[in-house]
Amino acid sequence: TAILKGPEDKVNLTCSHTVSRYDMILWYQQSAQNTALKLIGYVWNTSPTVEDSFKGRFDVSGDAAANKMAYLHFPKVTEAEDSAVYFCAASEAQCFTIPSLLYKNPL
C-alpha cells in the first residue's frame, strides 16, 4: 500500500498475523538512499522497543502475543529518509543467555 504524506503529517501503520506461537512483531525501514533493512523497533508480547537511532522519530506499540497486532507511529514526517518502504515481520521470540555474564568475577 502506498501512503502519501506531507511534512509534519502523522502516519500510523498496522501489522497483523495469525501464527499462534509468534509473540514478536518487528518493524524495518528500507530507504532509497540505503537499501539495507534497518530495524526500527519491535513489540515482544506487549513490550515495545525502539532502536536508539529511531528514538524520538518513531514509536511502536501493540500486543504481539494475544491480538497479534503491532503499530508503527510517526508523530510527524520530518526527514527525507522517512520516505521509504516499511516492512513488518512476525517471529517467535528467541532468548539467549551468555554464561560468562551470569557470574560475577571474583576479586
All heavy atoms as an XYZ file, in Angstrom:
837
protein
N       0.836     -1.177      0.000
C       0.000      0.000      0.000
C       0.882      1.241      0.000
O       1.790      1.349      0.815
C      -0.892      0.021      1.256
O      -1.676     -1.146      1.259
C      -1.779      1.236      1.268
N       0.620      2.168     -0.870
C       1.360      3.429     -0.908
C       0.626      4.471     -0.085
O      -0.597      4.582     -0.155
C       1.522      3.908     -2.339
N       1.374      5.215      0.717
C       0.813      6.285      1.526
C       1.566      7.562      1.182
O       2.795      7.593      1.257
C       0.953      5.986      3.031
C       0.199      4.713      3.384
C       0.457      7.160      3.859
C       0.393      4.261      4.804
N       0.842      8.597      0.798
C       1.448      9.886      0.500
C       1.133     10.849      1.633
O      -0.035     11.096      1.936
C       0.922     10.441     -0.824
C       1.228      9.595     -2.057
C       0.549     10.203     -3.284
C       2.723      9.492     -2.283
N       2.184     11.367      2.254
C       2.009     12.311      3.357
C       2.974     13.471      3.157
O       4.036     13.327      2.570
C       2.316     11.636      4.698
C       1.306     10.586      5.102
C       0.007     11.194      5.544
C      -0.969     10.170      6.055
N      -2.170     10.763      6.599
N       2.596     14.608      3.676
C       3.441     15.790      3.597
C       4.217     15.992      4.881
O       4.005     15.286      5.868
N       5.128     16.972      4.862
C       5.889     17.290      6.074
C       4.941     17.607      7.227
O       3.887     18.221      7.036
C       6.701     18.518      5.666
C       6.757     18.466      4.182
C       5.486     17.808      3.738
N       5.328     17.151      8.409
C       4.575     17.374      9.646
C       3.321     16.505      9.771
O       2.631     16.576     10.784
C       4.184     18.852      9.818
C       5.358     19.816      9.724
C       6.383     19.641     10.829
O       5.986     19.563     12.001
O       7.585     19.577     10.521
N       2.991     15.692      8.752
C       1.825     14.807      8.848
C       2.126     13.619      9.758
O       3.261     13.159      9.854
C       1.431     14.263      7.474
C       0.730     15.288      6.611
O       0.370     16.361      7.131
O       0.545     15.016      5.416
N       1.087     13.102     10.404
C       1.197     11.874     11.196
C       1.008     10.670     10.280
O       0.243     10.736      9.319
C       0.118     11.815     12.263
C       0.255     12.801     13.368
C      -0.880     12.585     14.361
C      -0.926     13.715     15.352
N      -2.053     13.575     16.284
N       1.681      9.572     10.607
C       1.497      8.317      9.872
C       1.354      7.196     10.893
O       2.110      7.134     11.862
C       2.694      8.026      8.938
C       2.527      6.676      8.251
C       2.882      9.128      7.916
N       0.391      6.320     10.678
C       0.212      5.132     11.512
C       0.094      3.919     10.604
O      -0.758      3.891      9.723
C      -1.054      5.253     12.365
C      -0.940      6.349     13.390
O      -0.041      6.331     14.213
N      -1.851      7.312     13.329
N       0.971      2.942     10.814
C       0.940      1.698     10.048
C       0.555      0.565     10.992
O       0.916      0.569     12.169
C       2.303      1.409      9.423
C       2.872      2.480      8.488
C       4.244      2.052      7.981
C       1.935      2.739      7.327
N      -0.162     -0.416     10.456
C      -0.628     -1.553     11.237
C      -0.113     -2.840     10.619
O      -0.068     -2.981      9.400
C      -2.168     -1.596     11.250
O      -2.651     -0.369     11.790
C      -2.684     -2.754     12.079
N       0.266     -3.780     11.474
C       0.719     -5.100     11.022
C       0.011     -6.153     11.866
O      -0.114     -5.998     13.085
C       2.232     -5.210     11.208
S       2.930     -6.789     10.694
N      -0.459     -7.213     11.227
C      -1.090     -8.307     11.971
C      -0.710     -9.637     11.342
O      -0.274     -9.696     10.197
C      -2.603     -8.141     11.993
O      -3.121     -8.241     10.689
N      -0.875    -10.700     12.118
C      -0.598    -12.044     11.619
C      -1.504    -13.036     12.354
O      -2.245    -12.656     13.265
C       0.885    -12.402     11.794
C       1.298    -12.573     13.227
N       1.176    -13.762     13.889
C       1.800    -11.686     14.120
C       1.607    -13.629     15.126
N       1.988    -12.365     15.294
N      -1.420    -14.296     11.952
C      -2.308    -15.311     12.541
C      -1.561    -16.538     13.074
O      -2.179    -17.547     13.366
C      -3.340    -15.783     11.495
O      -2.646    -16.309     10.365
C      -4.254    -14.639     11.073
N      -0.243    -16.450     13.217
C       0.523    -17.607     13.709
C       0.527    -17.577     15.236
O       1.107    -16.670     15.846
C       1.971    -17.599     13.156
C       2.731    -18.816     13.653
C       1.952    -17.550     11.637
N      -0.115    -18.563     15.852
C      -0.366    -18.516     17.296
C       0.910    -18.465     18.135
O       0.937    -17.811     19.169
C      -1.234    -19.694     17.726
O      -0.568    -20.909     17.453
N       1.978    -19.121     17.731
C       3.182    -19.166     18.565
C       4.095    -17.946     18.391
O       5.050    -17.781     19.123
C       3.946    -20.458     18.340
C       4.649    -20.553     17.014
C       5.408    -21.890     16.900
N       6.176    -21.923     15.680
C       5.690    -22.277     14.497
N       4.425    -22.631     14.390
N       6.460    -22.281     13.430
N       3.813    -17.093     17.425
C       4.640    -15.899     17.205
C       4.220    -14.808     18.188
O       3.071    -14.391     18.216
C       4.507    -15.392     15.776
C       5.198    -16.248     14.740
C       5.850    -17.420     15.079
C       5.196    -15.882     13.411
C       6.480    -18.201     14.130
C       5.823    -16.651     12.449
C       6.465    -17.819     12.814
O       7.085    -18.580     11.876
N       5.181    -14.350     18.991
C       4.905    -13.354     20.027
C       5.753    -12.094     19.873
O       5.883    -11.310     20.802
C       5.090    -13.962     21.414
C       6.467    -14.597     21.605
O       7.319    -14.500     20.697
O       6.690    -15.191     22.685
N       6.330    -11.913     18.685
C       7.139    -10.726     18.417
C       6.821    -10.207     17.018
O       6.707    -10.993     16.078
C       8.635    -11.056     18.519
C       9.545     -9.878     18.236
S      11.299    -10.310     18.377
C      11.499    -10.184     20.136
N       6.635     -8.889     16.908
C       6.454     -8.253     15.610
C       7.505     -7.156     15.490
O       7.657     -6.327     16.393
C       5.038     -7.680     15.444
C       4.000     -8.812     15.527
C       4.915     -6.942     14.105
C       2.554     -8.340     15.463
N       8.242     -7.185     14.391
C       9.341     -6.257     14.161
C       9.016     -5.324     13.004
O       8.352     -5.737     12.054
C      10.629     -7.033     13.835
C      11.018     -8.127     14.824
C      10.551     -9.480     14.331
C      12.505     -8.139     15.055
N       9.517     -4.099     13.072
C       9.343     -3.111     12.011
C      10.701     -2.737     11.428
O      11.639     -2.477     12.172
C       8.686     -1.848     12.567
C       7.234     -2.000     12.862
C       6.653     -2.203     14.082
C       6.165     -1.953     11.912
N       5.290     -2.292     13.950
C       4.962     -2.135     12.628
C       6.097     -1.779     10.534
C       3.718     -2.143     12.005
C       4.859     -1.785      9.915
C       3.686     -1.967     10.648
N      10.771     -2.697     10.088
C      12.007     -2.364      9.379
C      11.762     -1.230      8.390
O      10.654     -1.081      7.863
C      12.512     -3.571      8.578
C      12.944     -4.737      9.423
C      12.052     -5.752      9.753
C      14.249     -4.834      9.882
C      12.444     -6.830     10.527
C      14.655     -5.910     10.653
C      13.750     -6.903     10.967
O      14.139     -7.966     11.731
N      12.818     -0.478      8.125
C      12.774      0.592      7.132
C      13.801      0.305      6.040
O      14.930     -0.093      6.338
C      13.117      1.931      7.787
C      13.092      3.111      6.827
C      13.702      4.348      7.452
O      14.882      4.365      7.775
N      12.879      5.369      7.636
N      13.402      0.525      4.792
C      14.316      0.426      3.653
C      14.167      1.713      2.846
O      13.136      1.944      2.210
C      13.995     -0.785      2.787
C      14.976     -1.002      1.659
C      14.602     -2.216      0.827
O      13.436     -2.421      0.500
N      15.594     -3.028      0.504
N      15.196      2.555      2.896
C      15.124      3.842      2.199
C      15.781      3.732      0.827
O      16.565      2.825      0.565
C      15.809      4.936      3.022
O      17.187      4.673      3.146
N      15.458      4.677     -0.039
C      16.041      4.687     -1.383
C      17.541      4.947     -1.319
O      18.307      4.440     -2.133
C      15.351      5.745     -2.238
N      17.967      5.753     -0.334
C      19.389      6.084     -0.199
C      20.213      4.905      0.313
O      21.385      4.779      0.002
C      19.590      7.275      0.761
C      18.927      8.551      0.334
C      17.458      8.639      0.760
O      16.915      7.748      1.408
N      16.803      9.713      0.350
N      19.593      4.063      1.118
C      20.301      2.921      1.714
C      19.340      1.736      1.687
O      18.401      1.671      2.472
C      20.719      3.257      3.149
C      21.481      2.130      3.797
O      21.615      1.036      3.249
N      21.989      2.378      4.988
N      19.593      0.787      0.787
C      18.635     -0.306      0.587
C      18.719     -1.403      1.648
O      17.920     -2.325      1.630
C      18.807     -0.927     -0.813
O      20.147     -1.393     -0.945
C      18.497      0.096     -1.898
N      19.671     -1.288      2.576
C      19.730     -2.267      3.669
C      18.500     -2.100      4.559
O      18.009     -0.986      4.764
C      20.994     -2.048      4.493
N      17.981     -3.199      5.066
C      16.864     -3.133      6.010
C      17.391     -2.678      7.362
O      18.328     -3.270      7.901
C      16.193     -4.497      6.153
C      15.351     -4.975      4.989
C      14.790     -6.363      5.295
C      14.218     -4.021      4.688
N      16.780     -1.631      7.906
C      17.176     -1.131      9.227
C      16.055     -1.429     10.206
O      14.889     -1.099      9.944
C      17.419      0.374      9.177
C      18.625      0.762      8.364
C      18.890      2.247      8.516
C      18.654      2.918      7.192
N      18.751      4.370      7.258
N      16.404     -2.055     11.316
C      15.415     -2.362     12.348
C      15.027     -1.075     13.065
O      15.869     -0.392     13.641
C      15.970     -3.372     13.355
C      15.051     -3.737     14.514
C      13.794     -4.443     14.018
C      15.794     -4.604     15.523
N      13.740     -0.739     13.000
C      13.221      0.434     13.704
C      12.928      0.077     15.150
O      13.286      0.793     16.078
C      11.932      0.951     13.034
C      12.209      1.382     11.597
C      11.319      2.082     13.852
C      10.950      1.618     10.784
N      12.251     -1.045     15.333
C      11.876     -1.481     16.665
C      10.977     -2.693     16.583
O      10.722     -3.216     15.493
N      10.505     -3.125     17.736
C       9.683     -4.330     17.780
C       8.804     -4.316     19.018
O       9.031     -3.555     19.961
C      10.559     -5.584     17.769
C      11.564     -5.640     18.897
C      11.241     -6.222     20.114
C      12.838     -5.090     18.739
C      12.156     -6.269     21.154
C      13.754     -5.127     19.765
C      13.406     -5.721     20.971
O      14.313     -5.747     22.005
N       7.790     -5.168     18.977
C       6.931     -5.417     20.136
C       7.077     -6.891     20.470
O       6.838     -7.751     19.620
C       5.456     -5.080     19.842
C       4.586     -5.412     21.040
C       5.298     -3.619     19.456
N       7.506     -7.178     21.684
C       7.573     -8.555     22.183
C       6.483     -8.673     23.233
O       6.488     -7.936     24.216
C       8.949     -8.854     22.768
C       9.022    -10.200     23.414
C       8.708    -11.402     22.844
C       9.414    -10.476     24.749
N       8.888    -12.418     23.749
C       9.326    -11.865     24.942
C       9.828     -9.700     25.805
C       9.630    -12.486     26.137
C      10.148    -10.310     27.009
C      10.047    -11.691     27.161
N       5.524     -9.554     23.000
C       4.295     -9.629     23.796
C       3.641     -8.246     23.757
O       3.168     -7.839     22.730
C       4.575    -10.144     25.206
C       4.950    -11.614     25.204
O       4.274    -12.426     24.579
N       6.032    -11.963     25.878
N       3.660     -7.521     24.872
C       3.119     -6.146     24.865
C       4.209     -5.116     25.150
O       3.913     -3.955     25.391
C       2.006     -5.995     25.916
O       2.536     -6.325     27.204
C       0.811     -6.890     25.600
N       5.459     -5.545     25.116
C       6.574     -4.667     25.471
C       7.231     -4.085     24.210
O       7.853     -4.820     23.447
C       7.597     -5.471     26.281
O       8.688     -4.666     26.623
N       7.118     -2.758     23.992
C       7.705     -2.155     22.801
C       9.156     -1.724     23.027
O       9.529     -1.324     24.133
C       6.823     -0.933     22.567
C       6.369     -0.538     23.935
C       6.276     -1.821     24.735
N       9.950     -1.803     21.981
C      11.333     -1.319     21.994
C      11.591     -0.591     20.689
O      11.267     -1.113     19.618
C      12.332     -2.487     22.138
O      12.080     -3.155     23.370
C      13.765     -2.000     22.103
N      12.176      0.609     20.768
C      12.583      1.358     19.583
C      14.104      1.461     19.613
O      14.692      1.784     20.650
C      11.942      2.765     19.556
C      12.458      3.571     18.373
C      10.427      2.666     19.503
N      14.740      1.158     18.488
C      16.193      1.249     18.398
C      16.646      2.697     18.602
O      15.950      3.634     18.228
C      16.668      0.742     17.035
C      16.385     -0.739     16.812
C      17.134     -1.639     17.778
O      18.383     -1.586     17.796
O      16.482     -2.392     18.524
N      17.835      2.856     19.187
C      18.337      4.191     19.535
C      18.314      5.160     18.357
O      17.957      6.322     18.517
C      19.756      4.112     20.105
C      19.788      3.518     21.507
O      18.716      3.467     22.161
O      20.871      3.105     21.945
N      18.700      4.694     17.179
C      18.794      5.587     16.022
C      17.425      6.075     15.537
O      17.348      7.002     14.734
C      19.547      4.915     14.879
O      18.886      3.731     14.484
N      16.332      5.468     16.028
C      14.986      5.874     15.619
C      14.187      6.499     16.758
O      13.055      6.936     16.543
C      14.221      4.680     15.045
C      14.733      4.228     13.710
C      15.587      3.141     13.606
C      14.369      4.898     12.552
C      16.061      2.727     12.368
C      14.841      4.490     11.307
C      15.689      3.404     11.220
N      14.747      6.536     17.960
C      14.027      7.108     19.102
C      13.733      8.580     18.856
O      14.558      9.312     18.329
C      14.832      6.939     20.388
C      14.728      5.546     20.949
C      15.414      5.401     22.276
C      15.219      3.981     22.784
N      16.098      3.659     23.880
N      12.532      8.986     19.217
C      12.117     10.367     19.022
C      11.468     10.616     17.669
O      10.784     11.605     17.483
N      11.701      9.716     16.720
C      11.094      9.852     15.388
C       9.964      8.859     15.173
O       9.052      9.106     14.393
C      12.157      9.650     14.308
C      13.136     10.795     14.219
C      14.221     10.560     13.188
N      13.720     10.069     11.925
C      14.373      9.185     11.165
N      15.527      8.699     11.558
N      13.864      8.811     10.019
N      10.055      7.706     15.815
C       9.075      6.637     15.641
C       8.681      6.083     16.998
O       9.471      6.103     17.940
C       9.661      5.484     14.819
C      10.030      5.840     13.416
C      11.286      6.323     13.116
C       9.120      5.688     12.393
C      11.636      6.647     11.809
C       9.451      6.008     11.088
C      10.710      6.491     10.796
N       7.470      5.554     17.068
C       7.008      4.804     18.234
C       6.419      3.494     17.738
O       5.848      3.437     16.642
C       5.912      5.566     18.986
C       6.442      6.808     19.671
O       7.448      6.708     20.380
O       5.843      7.878     19.470
N       6.577      2.455     18.530
C       5.920      1.181     18.236
C       5.036      0.822     19.429
O       5.327      1.192     20.560
C       6.928      0.043     17.933
C       7.716      0.331     16.679
C       7.869     -0.187     19.092
N       3.945      0.108     19.135
C       3.047     -0.331     20.193
C       2.295     -1.551     19.684
O       2.439     -1.955     18.532
C       2.072      0.785     20.573
O       1.242      1.107     19.479
N       1.496     -2.134     20.570
C       0.665     -3.254     20.166
C       0.717     -4.399     21.141
O       1.283     -4.299     22.228
N       0.114     -5.499     20.731
C       0.090     -6.738     21.512
C       0.396     -7.872     20.551
O      -0.487     -8.361     19.850
C      -1.269     -6.917     22.176
C      -1.312     -8.138     23.087
O      -0.428     -9.014     22.971
O      -2.238     -8.217     23.915
N       1.664     -8.254     20.503
C       2.099     -9.276     19.554
C       1.704    -10.677     19.996
O       1.686    -11.596     19.183
C       3.622     -9.195     19.362
N       1.382    -10.855     21.270
C       1.068    -12.191     21.770
C      -0.425    -12.521     21.638
O      -0.785    -13.504     20.998
C       1.508    -12.313     23.227
N      -1.294    -11.711     22.217
C      -2.725    -12.036     22.234
C      -3.439    -11.564     20.968
O      -4.117    -12.349     20.306
C      -3.380    -11.428     23.471
N      -3.292    -10.291     20.639
C      -4.019     -9.735     19.495
C      -3.286     -9.906     18.170
O      -3.862     -9.678     17.111
C      -4.303     -8.245     19.711
C      -5.235     -8.012     20.874
O      -6.045     -8.881     21.205
N      -5.117     -6.872     21.502
N      -1.987    -10.258     18.234
C      -1.170    -10.469     17.024
C      -1.136     -9.218     16.143
O      -1.137     -9.302     14.932
C      -1.696    -11.663     16.193
C      -1.877    -12.936     16.983
C      -0.578    -13.437     17.538
C      -0.739    -14.751     18.266
N       0.375    -15.025     19.156
N      -1.102     -8.030     16.787
C      -1.069     -6.776     16.040
C      -0.003     -5.857     16.609
O       0.247     -5.856     17.814
C      -2.416     -6.071     16.103
C      -3.520     -6.860     15.432
S      -5.010     -5.899     15.217
C      -4.529     -4.834     13.896
N       0.617     -5.088     15.725
C       1.573     -4.066     16.146
C       1.376     -2.836     15.272
O       0.874     -2.928     14.144
C       3.006     -4.582     16.030
N       1.792     -1.711     15.811
C       1.596     -0.424     15.140
C       2.919      0.324     15.091
O       3.702      0.282     16.047
C       0.560      0.416     15.897
C      -0.713     -0.332     16.147
C      -0.928     -1.008     17.343
C      -1.695     -0.423     15.159
C      -2.079     -1.730     17.566
C      -2.852     -1.144     15.371
C      -3.040     -1.796     16.583
O      -4.188     -2.523     16.796
N       3.144      1.008     13.980
C       4.289      1.894     13.824
C       3.730      3.301     13.664
O       2.913      3.546     12.776
C       5.119      1.505     12.603
C       6.324      2.387     12.301
C       7.362      2.296     13.415
C       6.953      1.986     10.967
N       4.145      4.192     14.551
C       3.642      5.563     14.554
C       4.776      6.525     14.210
O       5.857      6.436     14.788
C       3.117      5.952     15.947
C       2.218      4.951     16.564
N       0.895      4.832     16.223
C       2.454      3.995     17.503
C       0.344      3.856     16.938
N       1.276      3.333     17.711
N       4.530      7.418     13.278
C       5.418      8.549     13.021
C       4.678      9.746     13.606
O       3.672     10.163     13.027
C       5.565      8.862     11.538
C       6.014      7.753     10.629
C       5.358      6.546     10.563
C       7.081      7.976      9.775
C       5.752      5.562      9.684
C       7.479      6.996      8.889
C       6.823      5.792      8.844
N       5.117     10.322     14.693
C       4.420     11.503     15.193
C       4.327     12.603     14.137
O       3.309     13.263     14.010
C       5.256     11.943     16.388
C       5.920     10.678     16.837
C       6.181      9.895     15.576
N       5.386     12.788     13.354
C       5.321     13.663     12.183
C       6.444     13.311     11.233
O       7.544     12.944     11.649
C       5.361     15.144     12.553
C       6.548     15.581     13.347
C       6.386     17.042     13.721
C       7.472     17.476     14.677
N       7.333     18.873     15.055
N       6.155     13.381      9.955
C       7.158     13.106      8.922
C       8.076     14.315      8.877
O       7.637     15.435      8.634
C       6.486     12.883      7.547
C       7.525     12.679      6.474
C       5.526     11.700      7.620
N       9.368     14.089      9.141
C      10.280     15.228      9.230
C      11.506     15.115      8.334
O      12.105     16.121      8.008
C      10.783     15.405     10.677
O      11.387     14.184     11.111
C       9.648     15.782     11.608
N      11.900     13.925      7.968
C      13.146     13.769      7.232
C      12.898     13.122      5.881
O      11.974     12.332      5.721
C      14.131     12.920      8.042
C      14.474     13.552      9.381
C      15.574     12.797     10.098
O      16.326     12.066      9.431
O      15.678     12.948     11.319
N      13.763     13.445      4.917
C      13.642     12.846      3.585
C      13.737     11.328      3.683
O      13.093     10.610      2.928
C      14.723     13.402      2.667
N      14.525     10.852      4.630
C      14.700      9.409      4.786
C      13.420      8.716      5.263
O      13.279      7.513      5.135
C      15.841      9.124      5.770
C      16.338      7.696      5.702
C      17.602      7.470      6.517
O      18.337      8.437      6.756
O      17.836      6.314      6.891
N      12.479      9.481      5.815
C      11.193      8.897      6.207
C      10.423      8.404      4.989
O       9.532      7.566      5.118
C      10.345      9.908      6.982
C      10.914     10.223      8.361
O      11.790      9.480      8.828
O      10.480     11.220      8.952
N      10.758      8.930      3.807
C      10.168      8.436      2.569
C      10.877      7.130      2.226
O      12.012      7.128      1.740
C      10.354      9.464      1.453
O       9.787      8.974      0.265
N      10.225      6.018      2.529
C      10.884      4.720      2.456
C       9.830      3.626      2.347
O       8.634      3.887      2.404
C      11.740      4.494      3.706
N      10.302      2.406      2.218
C       9.440      1.226      2.286
C       9.565      0.676      3.706
O      10.678      0.552      4.238
C       9.864      0.162      1.248
C       8.988     -1.082      1.370
C       9.789      0.734     -0.157
N       8.431      0.365      4.303
C       8.398     -0.164      5.663
C       7.880     -1.594      5.635
O       6.895     -1.893      4.966
C       7.527      0.726      6.557
C       8.158      2.082      6.739
C       7.916      3.105      5.821
C       9.033      2.320      7.776
C       8.532      4.336      5.951
C       9.657      3.550      7.914
C       9.400      4.552      6.994
O      10.030      5.762      7.121
N       8.580     -2.464      6.363
C       8.224     -3.876      6.435
C       7.943     -4.247      7.876
O       8.571     -3.715      8.798
C       9.390     -4.749      5.957
C       9.763     -4.580      4.524
C      10.745     -3.663      4.142
C       9.163     -5.341      3.534
C      11.109     -3.508      2.813
C       9.520     -5.199      2.204
C      10.494     -4.271      1.850
N       7.032     -5.187      8.052
C       6.894     -5.793      9.366
C       7.136     -7.292      9.198
O       6.968     -7.849      8.117
C       5.540     -5.512      9.996
S       4.149     -6.372      9.257
N       7.565     -7.907     10.283
C       7.813     -9.345     10.288
C       7.390     -9.890     11.639
O       7.553     -9.218     12.662
C       9.292     -9.627     10.046
N       6.845    -11.087     11.648
C       6.448    -11.739     12.896
C       7.384    -12.901     13.163
O       7.881    -13.543     12.240
C       5.010    -12.230     12.809
N       7.643    -13.144     14.442
C       8.612    -14.167     14.814
C       8.273    -14.742     16.179
O       7.602    -14.111     16.991
C      10.018    -13.539     14.855
O      10.958    -14.448     15.360
N       8.789    -15.920     16.407
C       8.779    -16.488     17.748
C      10.015    -15.939     18.433
O      11.126    -16.096     17.931
C       8.819    -18.011     17.665
C       8.663    -18.698     18.981
C       8.529    -20.210     18.812
O       8.726    -20.720     17.696
O       8.244    -20.870     19.809
N       9.844    -15.242     19.541
C      10.984    -14.616     20.213
C      11.988    -15.671     20.636
O      11.626    -16.755     21.098
C      10.510    -13.808     21.407
N      13.246    -15.349     20.476
C      14.339    -16.235     20.873
C      15.113    -15.579     22.007
O      15.477    -14.409     21.916
C      15.286    -16.479     19.694
C      14.619    -17.101     18.486
C      14.170    -18.523     18.739
O      14.903    -19.309     19.293
N      12.968    -18.833     18.325
N      15.352    -16.322     23.065
C      16.111    -15.792     24.201
C      17.438    -16.526     24.281
O      17.496    -17.749     24.148
C      15.343    -15.994     25.506
S      13.800    -15.084     25.538
N      18.491    -15.768     24.498
C      19.824    -16.343     24.599
C      20.460    -15.895     25.904
O      20.258    -14.769     26.339
C      20.714    -15.883     23.438
C      20.195    -16.298     22.096
C      19.421    -15.448     21.334
C      20.467    -17.561     21.607
C      18.930    -15.833     20.097
C      19.976    -17.965     20.371
C      19.214    -17.096     19.627
N      21.221    -16.778     26.514
C      21.948    -16.456     27.726
C      23.421    -16.688     27.465
O      23.812    -17.729     26.930
C      21.483    -17.346     28.899
O      20.079    -17.153     29.071
C      22.213    -17.001     30.176
N      24.218    -15.709     27.845
C      25.675    -15.851     27.716
C      26.187    -16.232     29.099
O      26.153    -15.411     30.027
C      26.314    -14.543     27.218
C      25.704    -14.162     25.870
C      27.831    -14.688     27.131
C      26.102    -12.790     25.379
N      26.638    -17.482     29.272
C      27.002    -17.958     30.620
C      28.007    -17.069     31.339
O      27.911    -16.876     32.544
C      27.580    -19.348     30.372
C      26.940    -19.776     29.092
C      26.765    -18.525     28.279
N      28.974    -16.510     30.642
C      30.002    -15.709     31.309
C      29.430    -14.457     31.951
O      30.031    -13.881     32.857
C      31.098    -15.321     30.317
O      30.562    -14.510     29.290
N      28.247    -14.017     31.538
C      27.650    -12.836     32.124
C      26.810    -13.156     33.365
O      26.358    -12.255     34.060
C      26.783    -12.118     31.093
C      27.507    -11.578     29.866
C      26.508    -10.921     28.918
C      28.576    -10.586     30.264
N      26.625    -14.441     33.632
C      25.802    -14.830     34.763
C      26.554    -14.769     36.089
O      25.955    -14.753     37.148
C      25.256    -16.249     34.575
C      24.286    -16.453     33.419
C      23.909    -17.921     33.327
C      23.033    -15.609     33.622
N      27.868    -14.794     36.021
C      28.678    -14.882     37.226
C      29.527    -13.642     37.389
O      30.124    -13.134     36.448
C      29.578    -16.118     37.162
C      28.791    -17.377     36.938
C      28.704    -17.949     35.675
C      28.089    -17.971     37.977
C      27.950    -19.095     35.450
C      27.327    -19.110     37.765
C      27.279    -19.666     36.518
O      26.531    -20.788     36.297
N      29.615    -13.176     38.618
C      30.452    -12.024     38.926
C      31.892    -12.518     39.031
O      32.158    -13.549     39.633
C      30.002    -11.406     40.232
C      30.450    -10.003     40.449
C      29.789     -9.437     41.679
C      30.038     -7.962     41.738
N      29.337     -7.348     42.863
N      32.814    -11.791     38.430
C      34.224    -12.177     38.512
C      34.724    -11.985     39.949
O      34.490    -10.951     40.558
C      35.071    -11.335     37.565
C      34.809    -11.689     36.115
O      34.427    -12.814     35.815
N      34.982    -10.724     35.258
N      35.420    -12.990     40.502
C      35.958    -12.846     41.858
C      37.071    -11.805     41.863
O      37.768    -11.610     40.873
C      36.502    -14.250     42.191
C      36.701    -14.903     40.871
C      35.723    -14.285     39.903
N      37.225    -11.138     43.009
C      38.294    -10.129     43.152
C      39.639    -10.778     43.334
O      39.811    -11.776     43.895
C      37.991     -9.208     44.349
C      36.701     -8.404     44.183
C      36.438     -7.620     45.482
C      36.829     -7.424     43.034
